[in-house]
Amino acid sequence: MEGYKIPPVMFTESQANALILAEKLVLKSKDSSFIKDYTEAIEKLNPF
């Protein structure tokens, strides 16, 4: 929806580390559709 905003997401250190590890595993998979979906999901967390 236009103008809709969500509050900032605050991750713990271990949650942030889990996301970093997940990204490394996704990129290793070489599955382009999986990489695309992961990238789009992460971009939703940081739209800037």
mmCIF entry with sequence, helices, sheets and N, C-alpha, C, O atoms, coordinates in Angstrom:
data_MODEL
# 
_entry.id   MODEL 
# 
_entity.id                         1 
_entity.type                       polymer 
_entity.pdbx_number_of_molecules   1 
# 
_entity_poly.entity_id                      1 
_entity_poly.type                           'polypeptide(L)' 
_entity_poly.nstd_linkage                   no 
_entity_poly.nstd_monomer                   no 
_entity_poly.pdbx_seq_one_letter_code       MEGYKIPPVMFTESQANALILAEKLVLKSKDSSFIKDYTEAIEKLNPF 
_entity_poly.pdbx_seq_one_letter_code_can   MEGYKIPPVMFTESQANALILAEKLVLKSKDSSFIKDYTEAIEKLNPF 
_entity_poly.pdbx_strand_id                 A 
# 
loop_
_entity_poly_seq.entity_id 
_entity_poly_seq.num 
_entity_poly_seq.mon_id 
_entity_poly_seq.hetero 
1 1  MET n 
1 2  GLU n 
1 3  GLY n 
1 4  TYR n 
1 5  LYS n 
1 6  ILE n 
1 7  PRO n 
1 8  PRO n 
1 9  VAL n 
1 10 MET n 
1 11 PHE n 
1 12 THR n 
1 13 GLU n 
1 14 SER n 
1 15 GLN n 
1 16 ALA n 
1 17 ASN n 
1 18 ALA n 
1 19 LEU n 
1 20 ILE n 
1 21 LEU n 
1 22 ALA n 
1 23 GLU n 
1 24 LYS n 
1 25 LEU n 
1 26 VAL n 
1 27 LEU n 
1 28 LYS n 
1 29 SER n 
1 30 LYS n 
1 31 ASP n 
1 32 SER n 
1 33 SER n 
1 34 PHE n 
1 35 ILE n 
1 36 LYS n 
1 37 ASP n 
1 38 TYR n 
1 39 THR n 
1 40 GLU n 
1 41 ALA n 
1 42 ILE n 
1 43 GLU n 
1 44 LYS n 
1 45 LEU n 
1 46 ASN n 
1 47 PRO n 
1 48 PHE n 
# 
_struct_asym.id          A 
_struct_asym.entity_id   1 
# 
loop_
_struct_conf.conf_type_id 
_struct_conf.id 
_struct_conf.pdbx_PDB_helix_id 
_struct_conf.beg_label_comp_id 
_struct_conf.beg_label_asym_id 
_struct_conf.beg_label_seq_id 
_struct_conf.pdbx_beg_PDB_ins_code 
_struct_conf.end_label_comp_id 
_struct_conf.end_label_asym_id 
_struct_conf.end_label_seq_id 
_struct_conf.pdbx_end_PDB_ins_code 
_struct_conf.beg_auth_comp_id 
_struct_conf.beg_auth_asym_id 
_struct_conf.beg_auth_seq_id 
_struct_conf.end_auth_comp_id 
_struct_conf.end_auth_asym_id 
_struct_conf.end_auth_seq_id 
_struct_conf.pdbx_PDB_helix_class 
_struct_conf.details 
_struct_conf.pdbx_PDB_helix_length 
HELX_P HELX_P1 AA1 GLU A 13 ? SER A 29 ? GLU A 13 SER A 29 1 ? 17 
HELX_P HELX_P2 AA2 SER A 32 ? LEU A 45 ? SER A 32 LEU A 45 1 ? 14 
# 
_struct_conf_type.id          HELX_P 
_struct_conf_type.criteria    ? 
_struct_conf_type.reference   ? 
# 
loop_
_atom_site.group_PDB 
_atom_site.id 
_atom_site.type_symbol 
_atom_site.label_atom_id 
_atom_site.label_alt_id 
_atom_site.label_comp_id 
_atom_site.label_asym_id 
_atom_site.label_entity_id 
_atom_site.label_seq_id 
_atom_site.pdbx_PDB_ins_code 
_atom_site.Cartn_x 
_atom_site.Cartn_y 
_atom_site.Cartn_z 
_atom_site.occupancy 
_atom_site.B_iso_or_equiv 
_atom_site.pdbx_formal_charge 
_atom_site.auth_seq_id 
_atom_site.auth_comp_id 
_atom_site.auth_asym_id 
_atom_site.auth_atom_id 
_atom_site.pdbx_PDB_model_num 
ATOM 1   N N  . MET A 1 1  ? 0.825  -1.177  0.000  1.00 0.00 ? 1  MET A N  1 
ATOM 2   C CA . MET A 1 1  ? 0.000  0.000   0.000  1.00 0.00 ? 1  MET A CA 1 
ATOM 3   C C  . MET A 1 1  ? 0.875  1.249   0.000  1.00 0.00 ? 1  MET A C  1 
ATOM 4   O O  . MET A 1 1  ? 1.900  1.306   0.679  1.00 0.00 ? 1  MET A O  1 
ATOM 5   N N  . GLU A 1 2  ? 0.466  2.215   -0.748 1.00 0.00 ? 2  GLU A N  1 
ATOM 6   C CA . GLU A 1 2  ? 1.212  3.459   -0.806 1.00 0.00 ? 2  GLU A CA 1 
ATOM 7   C C  . GLU A 1 2  ? 1.233  4.135   0.559  1.00 0.00 ? 2  GLU A C  1 
ATOM 8   O O  . GLU A 1 2  ? 0.197  4.275   1.209  1.00 0.00 ? 2  GLU A O  1 
ATOM 9   N N  . GLY A 1 3  ? 2.414  4.549   0.984  1.00 0.00 ? 3  GLY A N  1 
ATOM 10  C CA . GLY A 1 3  ? 2.552  5.242   2.254  1.00 0.00 ? 3  GLY A CA 1 
ATOM 11  C C  . GLY A 1 3  ? 2.610  4.338   3.470  1.00 0.00 ? 3  GLY A C  1 
ATOM 12  O O  . GLY A 1 3  ? 2.795  4.824   4.586  1.00 0.00 ? 3  GLY A O  1 
ATOM 13  N N  . TYR A 1 4  ? 2.454  3.027   3.283  1.00 0.00 ? 4  TYR A N  1 
ATOM 14  C CA . TYR A 1 4  ? 2.482  2.094   4.415  1.00 0.00 ? 4  TYR A CA 1 
ATOM 15  C C  . TYR A 1 4  ? 3.916  1.905   4.884  1.00 0.00 ? 4  TYR A C  1 
ATOM 16  O O  . TYR A 1 4  ? 4.821  1.703   4.074  1.00 0.00 ? 4  TYR A O  1 
ATOM 17  N N  . LYS A 1 5  ? 4.112  1.971   6.154  1.00 0.00 ? 5  LYS A N  1 
ATOM 18  C CA . LYS A 1 5  ? 5.451  1.787   6.725  1.00 0.00 ? 5  LYS A CA 1 
ATOM 19  C C  . LYS A 1 5  ? 5.378  0.780   7.864  1.00 0.00 ? 5  LYS A C  1 
ATOM 20  O O  . LYS A 1 5  ? 4.374  0.687   8.570  1.00 0.00 ? 5  LYS A O  1 
ATOM 21  N N  . ILE A 1 6  ? 6.465  0.026   8.028  1.00 0.00 ? 6  ILE A N  1 
ATOM 22  C CA . ILE A 1 6  ? 6.562  -0.874  9.165  1.00 0.00 ? 6  ILE A CA 1 
ATOM 23  C C  . ILE A 1 6  ? 7.621  -0.321  10.116 1.00 0.00 ? 6  ILE A C  1 
ATOM 24  O O  . ILE A 1 6  ? 8.536  0.384   9.690  1.00 0.00 ? 6  ILE A O  1 
ATOM 25  N N  . PRO A 1 7  ? 7.494  -0.641  11.399 1.00 0.00 ? 7  PRO A N  1 
ATOM 26  C CA . PRO A 1 7  ? 8.501  -0.146  12.342 1.00 0.00 ? 7  PRO A CA 1 
ATOM 27  C C  . PRO A 1 7  ? 9.866  -0.788  12.065 1.00 0.00 ? 7  PRO A C  1 
ATOM 28  O O  . PRO A 1 7  ? 9.935  -1.864  11.470 1.00 0.00 ? 7  PRO A O  1 
ATOM 29  N N  . PRO A 1 8  ? 10.947 -0.133  12.494 1.00 0.00 ? 8  PRO A N  1 
ATOM 30  C CA . PRO A 1 8  ? 12.285 -0.704  12.281 1.00 0.00 ? 8  PRO A CA 1 
ATOM 31  C C  . PRO A 1 8  ? 12.393 -2.093  12.924 1.00 0.00 ? 8  PRO A C  1 
ATOM 32  O O  . PRO A 1 8  ? 11.811 -2.358  13.976 1.00 0.00 ? 8  PRO A O  1 
ATOM 33  N N  . VAL A 1 9  ? 13.136 -2.948  12.274 1.00 0.00 ? 9  VAL A N  1 
ATOM 34  C CA . VAL A 1 9  ? 13.355 -4.304  12.783 1.00 0.00 ? 9  VAL A CA 1 
ATOM 35  C C  . VAL A 1 9  ? 14.686 -4.311  13.532 1.00 0.00 ? 9  VAL A C  1 
ATOM 36  O O  . VAL A 1 9  ? 15.712 -3.890  12.996 1.00 0.00 ? 9  VAL A O  1 
ATOM 37  N N  . MET A 1 10 ? 14.661 -4.781  14.748 1.00 0.00 ? 10 MET A N  1 
ATOM 38  C CA . MET A 1 10 ? 15.874 -4.836  15.553 1.00 0.00 ? 10 MET A CA 1 
ATOM 39  C C  . MET A 1 10 ? 16.255 -6.307  15.752 1.00 0.00 ? 10 MET A C  1 
ATOM 40  O O  . MET A 1 10 ? 15.513 -7.075  16.364 1.00 0.00 ? 10 MET A O  1 
ATOM 41  N N  . PHE A 1 11 ? 17.407 -6.681  15.231 1.00 0.00 ? 11 PHE A N  1 
ATOM 42  C CA . PHE A 1 11 ? 17.890 -8.049  15.360 1.00 0.00 ? 11 PHE A CA 1 
ATOM 43  C C  . PHE A 1 11 ? 18.910 -8.134  16.489 1.00 0.00 ? 11 PHE A C  1 
ATOM 44  O O  . PHE A 1 11 ? 19.666 -7.196  16.742 1.00 0.00 ? 11 PHE A O  1 
ATOM 45  N N  . THR A 1 12 ? 18.911 -9.276  17.154 1.00 0.00 ? 12 THR A N  1 
ATOM 46  C CA . THR A 1 12 ? 19.979 -9.536  18.111 1.00 0.00 ? 12 THR A CA 1 
ATOM 47  C C  . THR A 1 12 ? 21.232 -9.887  17.311 1.00 0.00 ? 12 THR A C  1 
ATOM 48  O O  . THR A 1 12 ? 21.159 -10.115 16.104 1.00 0.00 ? 12 THR A O  1 
ATOM 49  N N  . GLU A 1 13 ? 22.366 -9.928  17.977 1.00 0.00 ? 13 GLU A N  1 
ATOM 50  C CA . GLU A 1 13 ? 23.603 -10.283 17.279 1.00 0.00 ? 13 GLU A CA 1 
ATOM 51  C C  . GLU A 1 13 ? 23.507 -11.679 16.679 1.00 0.00 ? 13 GLU A C  1 
ATOM 52  O O  . GLU A 1 13 ? 23.945 -11.898 15.549 1.00 0.00 ? 13 GLU A O  1 
ATOM 53  N N  . SER A 1 14 ? 22.937 -12.627 17.423 1.00 0.00 ? 14 SER A N  1 
ATOM 54  C CA . SER A 1 14 ? 22.842 -14.001 16.908 1.00 0.00 ? 14 SER A CA 1 
ATOM 55  C C  . SER A 1 14 ? 21.864 -14.085 15.732 1.00 0.00 ? 14 SER A C  1 
ATOM 56  O O  . SER A 1 14 ? 22.079 -14.878 14.814 1.00 0.00 ? 14 SER A O  1 
ATOM 57  N N  . GLN A 1 15 ? 20.807 -13.291 15.743 1.00 0.00 ? 15 GLN A N  1 
ATOM 58  C CA . GLN A 1 15 ? 19.881 -13.277 14.611 1.00 0.00 ? 15 GLN A CA 1 
ATOM 59  C C  . GLN A 1 15 ? 20.555 -12.686 13.372 1.00 0.00 ? 15 GLN A C  1 
ATOM 60  O O  . GLN A 1 15 ? 20.383 -13.197 12.265 1.00 0.00 ? 15 GLN A O  1 
ATOM 61  N N  . ALA A 1 16 ? 21.311 -11.624 13.556 1.00 0.00 ? 16 ALA A N  1 
ATOM 62  C CA . ALA A 1 16 ? 22.039 -11.024 12.435 1.00 0.00 ? 16 ALA A CA 1 
ATOM 63  C C  . ALA A 1 16 ? 23.056 -12.016 11.877 1.00 0.00 ? 16 ALA A C  1 
ATOM 64  O O  . ALA A 1 16 ? 23.215 -12.121 10.660 1.00 0.00 ? 16 ALA A O  1 
ATOM 65  N N  . ASN A 1 17 ? 23.739 -12.738 12.751 1.00 0.00 ? 17 ASN A N  1 
ATOM 66  C CA . ASN A 1 17 ? 24.700 -13.750 12.297 1.00 0.00 ? 17 ASN A CA 1 
ATOM 67  C C  . ASN A 1 17 ? 23.999 -14.853 11.524 1.00 0.00 ? 17 ASN A C  1 
ATOM 68  O O  . ASN A 1 17 ? 24.543 -15.363 10.545 1.00 0.00 ? 17 ASN A O  1 
ATOM 69  N N  . ALA A 1 18 ? 22.802 -15.226 11.949 1.00 0.00 ? 18 ALA A N  1 
ATOM 70  C CA . ALA A 1 18 ? 22.038 -16.259 11.243 1.00 0.00 ? 18 ALA A CA 1 
ATOM 71  C C  . ALA A 1 18 ? 21.685 -15.789 9.833  1.00 0.00 ? 18 ALA A C  1 
ATOM 72  O O  . ALA A 1 18 ? 21.736 -16.573 8.885  1.00 0.00 ? 18 ALA A O  1 
ATOM 73  N N  . LEU A 1 19 ? 21.327 -14.515 9.693  1.00 0.00 ? 19 LEU A N  1 
ATOM 74  C CA . LEU A 1 19 ? 21.019 -13.987 8.363  1.00 0.00 ? 19 LEU A CA 1 
ATOM 75  C C  . LEU A 1 19 ? 22.256 -13.970 7.471  1.00 0.00 ? 19 LEU A C  1 
ATOM 76  O O  . LEU A 1 19 ? 22.168 -14.263 6.278  1.00 0.00 ? 19 LEU A O  1 
ATOM 77  N N  . ILE A 1 20 ? 23.385 -13.636 8.034  1.00 0.00 ? 20 ILE A N  1 
ATOM 78  C CA . ILE A 1 20 ? 24.641 -13.636 7.262  1.00 0.00 ? 20 ILE A CA 1 
ATOM 79  C C  . ILE A 1 20 ? 24.966 -15.054 6.793  1.00 0.00 ? 20 ILE A C  1 
ATOM 80  O O  . ILE A 1 20 ? 25.337 -15.261 5.638  1.00 0.00 ? 20 ILE A O  1 
ATOM 81  N N  . LEU A 1 21 ? 24.826 -16.021 7.688  1.00 0.00 ? 21 LEU A N  1 
ATOM 82  C CA . LEU A 1 21 ? 25.074 -17.414 7.326  1.00 0.00 ? 21 LEU A CA 1 
ATOM 83  C C  . LEU A 1 21 ? 24.083 -17.875 6.263  1.00 0.00 ? 21 LEU A C  1 
ATOM 84  O O  . LEU A 1 21 ? 24.464 -18.555 5.310  1.00 0.00 ? 21 LEU A O  1 
ATOM 85  N N  . ALA A 1 22 ? 22.813 -17.510 6.422  1.00 0.00 ? 22 ALA A N  1 
ATOM 86  C CA . ALA A 1 22 ? 21.796 -17.895 5.441  1.00 0.00 ? 22 ALA A CA 1 
ATOM 87  C C  . ALA A 1 22 ? 22.148 -17.351 4.065  1.00 0.00 ? 22 ALA A C  1 
ATOM 88  O O  . ALA A 1 22 ? 22.000 -18.049 3.062  1.00 0.00 ? 22 ALA A O  1 
ATOM 89  N N  . GLU A 1 23 ? 22.610 -16.112 4.014  1.00 0.00 ? 23 GLU A N  1 
ATOM 90  C CA . GLU A 1 23 ? 22.987 -15.527 2.730  1.00 0.00 ? 23 GLU A CA 1 
ATOM 91  C C  . GLU A 1 23 ? 24.126 -16.312 2.085  1.00 0.00 ? 23 GLU A C  1 
ATOM 92  O O  . GLU A 1 23 ? 24.096 -16.583 0.884  1.00 0.00 ? 23 GLU A O  1 
ATOM 93  N N  . LYS A 1 24 ? 25.122 -16.674 2.876  1.00 0.00 ? 24 LYS A N  1 
ATOM 94  C CA . LYS A 1 24 ? 26.246 -17.446 2.334  1.00 0.00 ? 24 LYS A CA 1 
ATOM 95  C C  . LYS A 1 24 ? 25.779 -18.788 1.780  1.00 0.00 ? 24 LYS A C  1 
ATOM 96  O O  . LYS A 1 24 ? 26.243 -19.222 0.726  1.00 0.00 ? 24 LYS A O  1 
ATOM 97  N N  . LEU A 1 25 ? 24.861 -19.444 2.486  1.00 0.00 ? 25 LEU A N  1 
ATOM 98  C CA . LEU A 1 25 ? 24.346 -20.730 2.023  1.00 0.00 ? 25 LEU A CA 1 
ATOM 99  C C  . LEU A 1 25 ? 23.507 -20.575 0.760  1.00 0.00 ? 25 LEU A C  1 
ATOM 100 O O  . LEU A 1 25 ? 23.599 -21.392 -0.156 1.00 0.00 ? 25 LEU A O  1 
ATOM 101 N N  . VAL A 1 26 ? 22.695 -19.535 0.713  1.00 0.00 ? 26 VAL A N  1 
ATOM 102 C CA . VAL A 1 26 ? 21.870 -19.291 -0.471 1.00 0.00 ? 26 VAL A CA 1 
ATOM 103 C C  . VAL A 1 26 ? 22.754 -19.032 -1.682 1.00 0.00 ? 26 VAL A C  1 
ATOM 104 O O  . VAL A 1 26 ? 22.526 -19.599 -2.750 1.00 0.00 ? 26 VAL A O  1 
ATOM 105 N N  . LEU A 1 27 ? 23.757 -18.185 -1.525 1.00 0.00 ? 27 LEU A N  1 
ATOM 106 C CA . LEU A 1 27 ? 24.634 -17.870 -2.655 1.00 0.00 ? 27 LEU A CA 1 
ATOM 107 C C  . LEU A 1 27 ? 25.437 -19.081 -3.107 1.00 0.00 ? 27 LEU A C  1 
ATOM 108 O O  . LEU A 1 27 ? 25.753 -19.200 -4.291 1.00 0.00 ? 27 LEU A O  1 
ATOM 109 N N  . LYS A 1 28 ? 25.769 -19.974 -2.195 1.00 0.00 ? 28 LYS A N  1 
ATOM 110 C CA . LYS A 1 28 ? 26.485 -21.206 -2.557 1.00 0.00 ? 28 LYS A CA 1 
ATOM 111 C C  . LYS A 1 28 ? 25.610 -22.168 -3.350 1.00 0.00 ? 28 LYS A C  1 
ATOM 112 O O  . LYS A 1 28 ? 26.118 -23.003 -4.098 1.00 0.00 ? 28 LYS A O  1 
ATOM 113 N N  . SER A 1 29 ? 24.300 -22.051 -3.187 1.00 0.00 ? 29 SER A N  1 
ATOM 114 C CA . SER A 1 29 ? 23.389 -23.002 -3.820 1.00 0.00 ? 29 SER A CA 1 
ATOM 115 C C  . SER A 1 29 ? 23.394 -22.899 -5.343 1.00 0.00 ? 29 SER A C  1 
ATOM 116 O O  . SER A 1 29 ? 23.095 -23.878 -6.027 1.00 0.00 ? 29 SER A O  1 
ATOM 117 N N  . LYS A 1 30 ? 23.732 -21.720 -5.884 1.00 0.00 ? 30 LYS A N  1 
ATOM 118 C CA . LYS A 1 30 ? 23.766 -21.473 -7.327 1.00 0.00 ? 30 LYS A CA 1 
ATOM 119 C C  . LYS A 1 30 ? 22.377 -21.583 -7.971 1.00 0.00 ? 30 LYS A C  1 
ATOM 120 O O  . LYS A 1 30 ? 22.267 -21.606 -9.197 1.00 0.00 ? 30 LYS A O  1 
ATOM 121 N N  . ASP A 1 31 ? 21.317 -21.652 -7.153 1.00 0.00 ? 31 ASP A N  1 
ATOM 122 C CA . ASP A 1 31 ? 19.945 -21.707 -7.655 1.00 0.00 ? 31 ASP A CA 1 
ATOM 123 C C  . ASP A 1 31 ? 19.466 -20.267 -7.839 1.00 0.00 ? 31 ASP A C  1 
ATOM 124 O O  . ASP A 1 31 ? 19.144 -19.588 -6.864 1.00 0.00 ? 31 ASP A O  1 
ATOM 125 N N  . SER A 1 32 ? 19.418 -19.805 -9.084 1.00 0.00 ? 32 SER A N  1 
ATOM 126 C CA . SER A 1 32 ? 19.145 -18.393 -9.346 1.00 0.00 ? 32 SER A CA 1 
ATOM 127 C C  . SER A 1 32 ? 17.781 -17.943 -8.828 1.00 0.00 ? 32 SER A C  1 
ATOM 128 O O  . SER A 1 32 ? 17.657 -16.810 -8.363 1.00 0.00 ? 32 SER A O  1 
ATOM 129 N N  . SER A 1 33 ? 16.757 -18.790 -8.890 1.00 0.00 ? 33 SER A N  1 
ATOM 130 C CA . SER A 1 33 ? 15.449 -18.376 -8.389 1.00 0.00 ? 33 SER A CA 1 
ATOM 131 C C  . SER A 1 33 ? 15.457 -18.269 -6.863 1.00 0.00 ? 33 SER A C  1 
ATOM 132 O O  . SER A 1 33 ? 14.810 -17.387 -6.300 1.00 0.00 ? 33 SER A O  1 
ATOM 133 N N  . PHE A 1 34 ? 16.182 -19.157 -6.201 1.00 0.00 ? 34 PHE A N  1 
ATOM 134 C CA . PHE A 1 34 ? 16.307 -19.121 -4.743 1.00 0.00 ? 34 PHE A CA 1 
ATOM 135 C C  . PHE A 1 34 ? 17.073 -17.872 -4.318 1.00 0.00 ? 34 PHE A C  1 
ATOM 136 O O  . PHE A 1 34 ? 16.694 -17.204 -3.356 1.00 0.00 ? 34 PHE A O  1 
ATOM 137 N N  . ILE A 1 35 ? 18.149 -17.559 -5.034 1.00 0.00 ? 35 ILE A N  1 
ATOM 138 C CA . ILE A 1 35 ? 18.943 -16.363 -4.747 1.00 0.00 ? 35 ILE A CA 1 
ATOM 139 C C  . ILE A 1 35 ? 18.091 -15.111 -4.940 1.00 0.00 ? 35 ILE A C  1 
ATOM 140 O O  . ILE A 1 35 ? 18.131 -14.196 -4.118 1.00 0.00 ? 35 ILE A O  1 
ATOM 141 N N  . LYS A 1 36 ? 17.326 -15.073 -6.020 1.00 0.00 ? 36 LYS A N  1 
ATOM 142 C CA . LYS A 1 36 ? 16.452 -13.932 -6.309 1.00 0.00 ? 36 LYS A CA 1 
ATOM 143 C C  . LYS A 1 36 ? 15.428 -13.752 -5.189 1.00 0.00 ? 36 LYS A C  1 
ATOM 144 O O  . LYS A 1 36 ? 15.237 -12.639 -4.698 1.00 0.00 ? 36 LYS A O  1 
ATOM 145 N N  . ASP A 1 37 ? 14.773 -14.830 -4.784 1.00 0.00 ? 37 ASP A N  1 
ATOM 146 C CA . ASP A 1 37 ? 13.765 -14.745 -3.721 1.00 0.00 ? 37 ASP A CA 1 
ATOM 147 C C  . ASP A 1 37 ? 14.382 -14.282 -2.409 1.00 0.00 ? 37 ASP A C  1 
ATOM 148 O O  . ASP A 1 37 ? 13.800 -13.455 -1.708 1.00 0.00 ? 37 ASP A O  1 
ATOM 149 N N  . TYR A 1 38 ? 15.549 -14.805 -2.073 1.00 0.00 ? 38 TYR A N  1 
ATOM 150 C CA . TYR A 1 38 ? 16.225 -14.399 -0.838 1.00 0.00 ? 38 TYR A CA 1 
ATOM 151 C C  . TYR A 1 38 ? 16.587 -12.913 -0.894 1.00 0.00 ? 38 TYR A C  1 
ATOM 152 O O  . TYR A 1 38 ? 16.362 -12.174 0.065  1.00 0.00 ? 38 TYR A O  1 
ATOM 153 N N  . THR A 1 39 ? 17.144 -12.489 -2.019 1.00 0.00 ? 39 THR A N  1 
ATOM 154 C CA . THR A 1 39 ? 17.548 -11.101 -2.185 1.00 0.00 ? 39 THR A CA 1 
ATOM 155 C C  . THR A 1 39 ? 16.354 -10.158 -2.055 1.00 0.00 ? 39 THR A C  1 
ATOM 156 O O  . THR A 1 39 ? 16.443 -9.123  -1.395 1.00 0.00 ? 39 THR A O  1 
ATOM 157 N N  . GLU A 1 40 ? 15.244 -10.518 -2.681 1.00 0.00 ? 40 GLU A N  1 
ATOM 158 C CA . GLU A 1 40 ? 14.043 -9.687  -2.598 1.00 0.00 ? 40 GLU A CA 1 
ATOM 159 C C  . GLU A 1 40 ? 13.517 -9.615  -1.166 1.00 0.00 ? 40 GLU A C  1 
ATOM 160 O O  . GLU A 1 40 ? 13.063 -8.559  -0.727 1.00 0.00 ? 40 GLU A O  1 
ATOM 161 N N  . ALA A 1 41 ? 13.574 -10.713 -0.446 1.00 0.00 ? 41 ALA A N  1 
ATOM 162 C CA . ALA A 1 41 ? 13.109 -10.730 0.944  1.00 0.00 ? 41 ALA A CA 1 
ATOM 163 C C  . ALA A 1 41 ? 13.989 -9.841  1.816  1.00 0.00 ? 41 ALA A C  1 
ATOM 164 O O  . ALA A 1 41 ? 13.479 -9.091  2.648  1.00 0.00 ? 41 ALA A O  1 
ATOM 165 N N  . ILE A 1 42 ? 15.295 -9.919  1.633  1.00 0.00 ? 42 ILE A N  1 
ATOM 166 C CA . ILE A 1 42 ? 16.213 -9.086  2.416  1.00 0.00 ? 42 ILE A CA 1 
ATOM 167 C C  . ILE A 1 42 ? 16.027 -7.610  2.074  1.00 0.00 ? 42 ILE A C  1 
ATOM 168 O O  . ILE A 1 42 ? 16.107 -6.755  2.956  1.00 0.00 ? 42 ILE A O  1 
ATOM 169 N N  . GLU A 1 43 ? 15.779 -7.307  0.798  1.00 0.00 ? 43 GLU A N  1 
ATOM 170 C CA . GLU A 1 43 ? 15.559 -5.914  0.409  1.00 0.00 ? 43 GLU A CA 1 
ATOM 171 C C  . GLU A 1 43 ? 14.315 -5.337  1.076  1.00 0.00 ? 43 GLU A C  1 
ATOM 172 O O  . GLU A 1 43 ? 14.247 -4.131  1.317  1.00 0.00 ? 43 GLU A O  1 
ATOM 173 N N  . LYS A 1 44 ? 13.341 -6.174  1.375  1.00 0.00 ? 44 LYS A N  1 
ATOM 174 C CA . LYS A 1 44 ? 12.151 -5.696  2.082  1.00 0.00 ? 44 LYS A CA 1 
ATOM 175 C C  . LYS A 1 44 ? 12.489 -5.263  3.500  1.00 0.00 ? 44 LYS A C  1 
ATOM 176 O O  . LYS A 1 44 ? 11.800 -4.418  4.072  1.00 0.00 ? 44 LYS A O  1 
ATOM 177 N N  . LEU A 1 45 ? 13.549 -5.838  4.074  1.00 0.00 ? 45 LEU A N  1 
ATOM 178 C CA . LEU A 1 45 ? 13.975 -5.446  5.409  1.00 0.00 ? 45 LEU A CA 1 
ATOM 179 C C  . LEU A 1 45 ? 14.736 -4.131  5.396  1.00 0.00 ? 45 LEU A C  1 
ATOM 180 O O  . LEU A 1 45 ? 14.734 -3.396  6.383  1.00 0.00 ? 45 LEU A O  1 
ATOM 181 N N  . ASN A 1 46 ? 15.388 -3.835  4.277  1.00 0.00 ? 46 ASN A N  1 
ATOM 182 C CA . ASN A 1 46 ? 16.184 -2.612  4.147  1.00 0.00 ? 46 ASN A CA 1 
ATOM 183 C C  . ASN A 1 46 ? 15.885 -1.966  2.799  1.00 0.00 ? 46 ASN A C  1 
ATOM 184 O O  . ASN A 1 46 ? 16.660 -2.132  1.857  1.00 0.00 ? 46 ASN A O  1 
ATOM 185 N N  . PRO A 1 47 ? 14.786 -1.239  2.686  1.00 0.00 ? 47 PRO A N  1 
ATOM 186 C CA . PRO A 1 47 ? 14.379 -0.694  1.387  1.00 0.00 ? 47 PRO A CA 1 
ATOM 187 C C  . PRO A 1 47 ? 15.185 0.495   0.905  1.00 0.00 ? 47 PRO A C  1 
ATOM 188 O O  . PRO A 1 47 ? 14.884 1.029   -0.163 1.00 0.00 ? 47 PRO A O  1 
ATOM 189 N N  . PHE A 1 48 ? 16.202 0.939   1.646  1.00 0.00 ? 48 PHE A N  1 
ATOM 190 C CA . PHE A 1 48 ? 16.943 2.145   1.257  1.00 0.00 ? 48 PHE A CA 1 
ATOM 191 C C  . PHE A 1 48 ? 18.114 1.836   0.396  1.00 0.00 ? 48 PHE A C  1 
ATOM 192 O O  . PHE A 1 48 ? 18.836 2.745   -0.013 1.00 0.00 ? 48 PHE A O  1 
# 
